[in-house]
Amino acid sequence: MDFDINRILRILPHRAPFVLIDRVIDLAPRQSARAVKCVTYNEPFFVGHFPGAPIMPGGLILEALSQLTGVLAYASDPYDNAQKVMYFLGVEEAKFRRPVVPGDRMVLQVEVVQRRSNIWKIAGEASVDGNPCATAKLLTALTEKGDIPQGSGFSQGMGG
């Protein structure tokens, strides 16, 4: 499956400047997904991170993986995104191996490790030119809008 930005915008509630995936290039419902993010110098976070030596913040790389998980969840079991939202609950084993800089074409990949009811645990990797930039395991939950899961830290990684 190939999802362009228009289809991504119909699934995710994010809008510029916070949409962090440009195209889904491969998707196997309930299993895995791959997407690309073309990193450009005009991204708003580069103004302050870091002037003269811009790098994409690691937290935003994790957010991009979260957003891809939201697309995978929707493609696996379509839900009414006016009623439900995917929350980013936690991260484990995050490692940042090389910086992501303007001009990079970052490939994001997520694979389902475990799924129980509305809880998804995924293994994610971001890479540039085949070189890993970041890896992590992410925990997410699909809930009714307005219901903030306990322990979420109020982070809406994939839904708001």
Backbone as CSV, one residue per row, in Angstrom:
resi,resn,N_x,N_y,N_z,CA_x,CA_y,CA_z,C_x,C_y,C_z
1,MET,0.839,-1.193,0.000,0.000,0.000,0.000,0.873,1.241,0.000
2,ASP,0.425,2.250,-0.665,1.153,3.507,-0.765,0.173,4.626,-0.401
3,PHE,0.487,5.364,0.657,-0.370,6.471,1.090,0.375,7.769,0.855
4,ASP,-0.200,8.660,0.042,0.414,9.971,-0.133,-0.014,10.886,1.011
5,ILE,0.477,12.111,0.996,0.218,13.043,2.101,-1.272,13.326,2.262
6,ASN,-2.022,13.364,1.184,-3.457,13.635,1.303,-4.176,12.542,2.083
7,ARG,-3.803,11.303,1.832,-4.420,10.192,2.574,-3.951,10.199,4.033
8,ILE,-2.688,10.517,4.263,-2.169,10.619,5.630,-2.945,11.673,6.403
9,LEU,-3.218,12.810,5.776,-3.955,13.891,6.442,-5.402,13.505,6.741
10,ARG,-5.957,12.564,5.994,-7.320,12.086,6.298,-7.315,11.137,7.499
11,ILE,-6.173,10.528,7.785,-6.069,9.578,8.888,-5.627,10.267,10.182
12,LEU,-4.540,11.036,10.099,-3.982,11.680,11.296,-4.599,13.053,11.517
13,PRO,-4.749,13.467,12.771,-5.266,14.803,13.044,-4.199,15.891,12.940
14,HIS,-2.948,15.531,12.781,-1.851,16.504,12.731,-1.946,17.377,11.482
15,ARG,-1.460,18.589,11.617,-1.364,19.525,10.503,-0.016,20.221,10.598
16,ALA,0.358,20.908,9.537,1.639,21.622,9.509,1.712,22.560,10.707
17,PRO,2.832,22.636,11.342,4.118,22.031,10.985,4.380,20.693,11.683
18,PHE,3.344,20.019,12.146,3.566,18.849,12.986,3.306,17.509,12.307
19,VAL,3.030,17.490,11.018,2.940,16.226,10.299,4.378,15.830,9.968
20,LEU,4.805,14.681,10.466,6.215,14.308,10.346,6.456,13.092,9.447
21,ILE,5.454,12.717,8.662,5.671,11.709,7.619,5.099,12.266,6.319
22,ASP,5.809,12.018,5.230,5.395,12.552,3.932,4.680,11.525,3.065
23,ARG,5.072,10.266,3.182,4.483,9.228,2.339,4.695,7.879,3.008
24,VAL,3.651,7.057,3.017,3.768,5.672,3.471,4.071,4.848,2.223
25,ILE,5.180,4.128,2.236,5.621,3.419,1.032,5.375,1.915,1.088
26,ASP,5.083,1.399,2.268,4.815,-0.028,2.404,3.992,-0.227,3.664
27,LEU,2.962,-1.069,3.565,2.113,-1.288,4.722,1.525,-2.691,4.671
28,ALA,1.721,-3.430,5.746,1.122,-4.753,5.905,0.241,-4.665,7.147
29,PRO,-1.079,-4.537,6.994,-1.964,-4.365,8.151,-1.668,-5.382,9.256
30,ARG,-1.713,-4.855,10.496,-1.471,-5.630,11.724,-0.033,-6.122,11.866
31,GLN,0.851,-5.733,10.926,2.229,-6.230,10.980,3.285,-5.137,10.960
32,SER,3.322,-4.335,9.892,4.414,-3.378,9.749,4.057,-2.269,8.767
33,ALA,4.887,-1.227,8.796,4.720,-0.118,7.857,6.055,0.588,7.676
34,ARG,6.226,1.176,6.481,7.403,2.006,6.189,6.927,3.312,5.583
35,ALA,7.638,4.377,5.926,7.286,5.701,5.412,8.566,6.498,5.194
36,VAL,8.419,7.624,4.515,9.546,8.532,4.338,9.196,9.913,4.859
37,LYS,10.222,10.578,5.325,10.145,11.980,5.737,11.319,12.670,5.061
38,CYS,11.018,13.607,4.176,12.059,14.391,3.524,12.350,15.593,4.415
39,VAL,13.525,15.601,5.000,13.902,16.620,5.976,14.457,17.824,5.230
40,THR,13.832,18.992,5.444,14.259,20.209,4.750,14.695,21.282,5.740
41,TYR,15.533,22.169,5.272,16.077,23.220,6.125,14.994,24.154,6.669
42,ASN,13.870,24.272,5.982,12.836,25.201,6.430,11.921,24.618,7.506
43,GLU,12.239,23.436,8.068,11.462,22.893,9.185,11.580,23.871,10.358
44,PRO,10.482,24.149,11.057,10.518,25.177,12.100,11.460,24.870,13.268
45,PHE,11.735,23.610,13.561,12.591,23.284,14.697,14.062,23.583,14.430
46,PHE,14.473,23.695,13.158,15.879,23.946,12.866,16.329,25.347,13.261
47,VAL,15.398,26.271,13.436,15.760,27.632,13.833,16.534,27.623,15.148
48,GLY,16.118,26.760,16.077,16.784,26.752,17.370,17.482,25.457,17.711
49,HIS,17.520,24.496,16.786,18.101,23.173,17.123,19.008,22.698,16.012
50,PHE,20.122,23.072,15.869,20.916,24.096,16.550,21.386,25.086,15.506
51,PRO,21.339,26.396,15.790,21.786,27.382,14.802,23.227,27.097,14.365
52,GLY,23.436,27.050,13.070,24.762,26.791,12.527,25.074,25.321,12.334
53,ALA,24.382,24.443,13.036,24.591,22.995,12.898,23.261,22.289,13.137
54,PRO,22.268,22.492,12.260,20.917,21.981,12.504,20.830,20.452,12.496
55,ILE,20.169,19.901,13.526,19.852,18.482,13.560,18.395,18.325,13.992
56,MET,17.757,17.287,13.493,16.365,17.016,13.858,16.341,16.481,15.289
57,PRO,15.516,17.060,16.160,15.442,16.572,17.537,15.023,15.100,17.603
58,GLY,15.684,14.347,18.478,15.383,12.931,18.641,13.938,12.682,19.018
59,GLY,13.368,13.562,19.835,11.969,13.407,20.221,11.038,13.485,19.028
60,LEU,11.394,14.281,18.037,10.548,14.384,16.837,10.716,13.168,15.926
61,ILE,11.882,12.537,15.966,12.047,11.287,15.227,11.133,10.227,15.842
62,LEU,11.082,10.166,17.177,10.166,9.234,17.844,8.715,9.579,17.521
63,GLU,8.392,10.859,17.475,7.037,11.285,17.110,6.691,10.829,15.699
64,ALA,7.633,10.921,14.767,7.384,10.465,13.404,7.066,8.964,13.391
65,LEU,7.804,8.189,14.185,7.516,6.760,14.294,6.126,6.541,14.896
66,SER,5.750,7.363,15.864,4.406,7.281,16.458,3.322,7.561,15.429
67,GLN,3.530,8.576,14.622,2.548,8.911,13.608,2.395,7.764,12.608
68,LEU,3.495,7.131,12.257,3.416,5.985,11.360,2.648,4.840,12.023
69,THR,2.812,4.676,13.317,2.037,3.665,14.041,0.549,3.986,13.980
70,GLY,0.191,5.260,14.053,-1.212,5.657,13.919,-1.781,5.290,12.561
71,VAL,-1.005,5.466,11.507,-1.455,5.086,10.164,-1.594,3.566,10.078
72,LEU,-0.635,2.833,10.643,-0.706,1.371,10.644,-1.945,0.887,11.398
73,ALA,-2.222,1.479,12.550,-3.402,1.080,13.332,-4.677,1.327,12.535
74,TYR,-4.767,2.476,11.886,-5.951,2.801,11.089,-6.101,1.831,9.909
75,ALA,-5.002,1.530,9.242,-5.061,0.617,8.100,-5.379,-0.810,8.541
76,SER,-5.037,-1.151,9.784,-5.284,-2.494,10.300,-6.743,-2.690,10.681
77,ASP,-7.313,-1.709,11.357,-8.712,-1.747,11.799,-9.253,-0.323,11.727
78,PRO,-9.768,0.096,10.572,-10.225,1.479,10.427,-11.174,1.902,11.552
79,TYR,-10.951,3.092,12.047,-11.761,3.660,13.125,-12.172,5.070,12.727
80,ASP,-13.168,5.587,13.410,-13.641,6.939,13.158,-12.709,7.906,13.872
81,ASN,-11.821,8.559,13.104,-10.847,9.447,13.742,-11.461,10.737,14.275
82,ALA,-12.753,10.936,14.074,-13.446,12.042,14.733,-13.819,11.645,16.162
83,GLN,-13.847,10.341,16.432,-14.232,9.824,17.750,-13.063,9.260,18.549
84,LYS,-12.042,8.773,17.854,-10.926,8.101,18.537,-9.615,8.804,18.248
85,VAL,-8.682,8.604,19.163,-7.359,9.206,19.037,-6.321,8.200,19.543
86,MET,-5.159,8.197,18.903,-4.068,7.316,19.308,-3.098,8.134,20.158
87,TYR,-2.872,7.672,21.390,-1.946,8.345,22.300,-0.616,7.611,22.346
88,PHE,0.446,8.374,22.452,1.797,7.865,22.631,1.994,7.729,24.132
89,LEU,2.107,6.485,24.637,2.168,6.233,26.075,3.575,6.117,26.627
90,GLY,4.487,5.570,25.849,5.821,5.378,26.405,6.828,4.950,25.369
91,VAL,8.066,5.000,25.792,9.178,4.621,24.924,10.177,3.815,25.748
92,GLU,10.721,2.779,25.134,11.738,1.940,25.763,12.909,1.783,24.800
93,GLU,14.083,1.618,25.383,15.277,1.266,24.619,15.568,2.223,23.466
94,ALA,15.292,3.505,23.646,15.578,4.472,22.585,17.079,4.678,22.463
95,LYS,17.546,4.628,21.217,18.956,4.870,20.932,19.034,5.776,19.716
96,PHE,19.910,6.761,19.809,20.121,7.697,18.708,21.550,7.509,18.221
97,ARG,21.693,7.077,16.982,22.988,6.625,16.479,23.693,7.625,15.570
98,ARG,22.931,8.436,14.855,23.532,9.454,13.985,22.518,10.568,13.817
99,PRO,22.988,11.787,13.619,22.042,12.900,13.461,21.315,12.855,12.121
100,VAL,20.109,13.399,12.142,19.322,13.598,10.928,19.399,15.092,10.636
101,VAL,19.815,15.434,9.420,20.085,16.834,9.074,19.294,17.238,7.828
102,PRO,19.184,18.546,7.584,18.493,18.991,6.375,19.076,18.326,5.134
103,GLY,18.192,17.909,4.235,18.594,17.235,3.013,18.482,15.723,3.099
104,ASP,18.344,15.194,4.322,18.209,13.750,4.484,16.818,13.282,4.079
105,ARG,16.764,12.072,3.561,15.497,11.380,3.300,15.432,10.255,4.326
106,MET,14.687,10.507,5.385,14.604,9.576,6.492,13.546,8.513,6.190
107,VAL,13.934,7.259,6.319,13.008,6.139,6.154,12.624,5.667,7.554
108,LEU,11.333,5.599,7.797,10.785,5.177,9.080,10.182,3.797,8.909
109,GLN,10.435,2.923,9.874,9.866,1.579,9.809,9.366,1.195,11.193
110,VAL,8.137,0.669,11.235,7.574,0.155,12.484,7.094,-1.265,12.255
111,GLU,7.250,-2.075,13.304,6.813,-3.468,13.254,6.101,-3.782,14.570
112,VAL,4.942,-4.413,14.462,4.170,-4.738,15.660,4.899,-5.828,16.447
113,VAL,5.152,-5.527,17.717,5.753,-6.488,18.639,4.639,-7.234,19.369
114,GLN,3.628,-6.445,19.787,2.509,-7.027,20.526,1.310,-6.088,20.400
115,ARG,0.130,-6.692,20.363,-1.095,-5.895,20.349,-2.130,-6.608,21.205
116,ARG,-2.674,-5.870,22.148,-3.752,-6.375,22.993,-4.846,-5.323,23.020
117,SER,-5.984,-5.680,22.496,-7.124,-4.776,22.470,-6.716,-3.466,21.804
118,ASN,-6.729,-2.375,22.566,-6.413,-1.061,22.005,-4.961,-0.639,22.240
119,ILE,-4.126,-1.499,22.811,-2.733,-1.178,23.119,-1.820,-1.792,22.060
120,TRP,-0.939,-0.969,21.512,0.012,-1.404,20.494,1.432,-1.191,21.018
121,LYS,2.267,-2.208,20.910,3.690,-2.066,21.189,4.411,-2.337,19.880
122,ILE,5.256,-1.403,19.475,5.937,-1.538,18.198,7.445,-1.347,18.374
123,ALA,8.194,-1.942,17.469,9.625,-1.683,17.351,9.783,-0.752,16.156
124,GLY,10.489,0.350,16.366,10.650,1.323,15.298,12.102,1.623,14.998
125,GLU,12.337,1.989,13.747,13.679,2.400,13.339,13.564,3.524,12.324
126,ALA,14.427,4.515,12.479,14.573,5.580,11.495,15.975,5.446,10.912
127,SER,16.069,5.545,9.590,17.381,5.421,8.953,17.508,6.414,7.811
128,VAL,18.746,6.696,7.448,19.059,7.540,6.294,20.107,6.797,5.476
129,ASP,19.832,6.613,4.209,20.743,5.897,3.308,21.128,4.526,3.860
130,GLY,20.173,3.844,4.495,20.413,2.518,5.029,21.142,2.490,6.363
131,ASN,21.505,3.656,6.894,22.208,3.740,8.177,21.218,4.097,9.279
132,PRO,21.109,3.259,10.323,20.175,3.565,11.417,20.510,4.892,12.101
133,CYS,19.480,5.697,12.326,19.616,6.968,13.039,19.048,6.847,14.446
134,ALA,17.935,6.137,14.560,17.276,5.975,15.853,16.510,4.663,15.856
135,THR,16.477,4.024,17.019,15.667,2.829,17.227,14.983,2.959,18.581
136,ALA,13.803,2.369,18.696,13.067,2.415,19.966,11.892,1.463,19.908
137,LYS,11.390,1.130,21.077,10.110,0.441,21.204,9.129,1.466,21.749
138,LEU,7.966,1.550,21.111,6.952,2.533,21.497,5.691,1.829,21.940
139,LEU,5.022,2.415,22.912,3.750,1.915,23.409,2.694,2.976,23.126
140,THR,1.581,2.561,22.493,0.509,3.482,22.129,-0.842,2.887,22.502
141,ALA,-1.850,3.744,22.583,-3.202,3.274,22.891,-4.219,4.050,22.061
142,LEU,-5.174,3.331,21.504,-6.283,3.927,20.766,-7.442,4.094,21.739
143,THR,-7.860,5.342,21.983,-8.914,5.621,22.959,-9.929,6.597,22.389
144,GLU,-11.039,6.726,23.116,-12.037,7.731,22.757,-11.418,9.115,22.948
145,LYS,-11.747,10.050,22.055,-11.237,11.416,22.214,-11.665,11.967,23.564
146,GLY,-10.754,12.612,24.225,-11.037,13.185,25.537,-10.662,12.271,26.681
147,ASP,-10.534,10.980,26.435,-10.102,10.036,27.464,-8.587,9.933,27.414
148,ILE,-7.916,10.538,28.376,-6.453,10.483,28.409,-6.044,9.282,29.241
149,PRO,-5.330,8.329,28.642,-4.923,7.137,29.389,-4.022,7.475,30.566
150,GLN,-4.190,6.771,31.668,-3.332,6.960,32.833,-1.888,6.637,32.465
151,GLY,-0.982,7.454,32.975,0.437,7.229,32.713,0.891,7.730,31.363
152,SER,0.027,8.445,30.647,0.398,8.892,29.309,1.249,10.142,29.335
153,GLY,1.322,10.814,30.466,2.078,12.069,30.499,1.419,13.129,29.638
154,PHE,0.152,12.943,29.315,-0.630,13.864,28.488,-0.018,14.077,27.115
155,SER,0.745,13.120,26.609,1.367,13.248,25.307,0.469,12.616,24.252
156,GLN,0.044,13.408,23.298,-0.749,12.882,22.194,0.153,12.658,20.996
157,GLY,0.975,11.642,21.063,1.949,11.367,20.017,1.318,11.043,18.687
158,MET,0.107,10.537,18.690,-0.490,10.198,17.406,-1.908,10.694,17.313
159,GLY,-2.248,11.684,18.060,-3.639,12.043,17.939,-3.996,13.442,18.309
160,GLY,-3.106,14.352,18.352,-3.611,15.659,18.687,-2.618,16.742,18.729
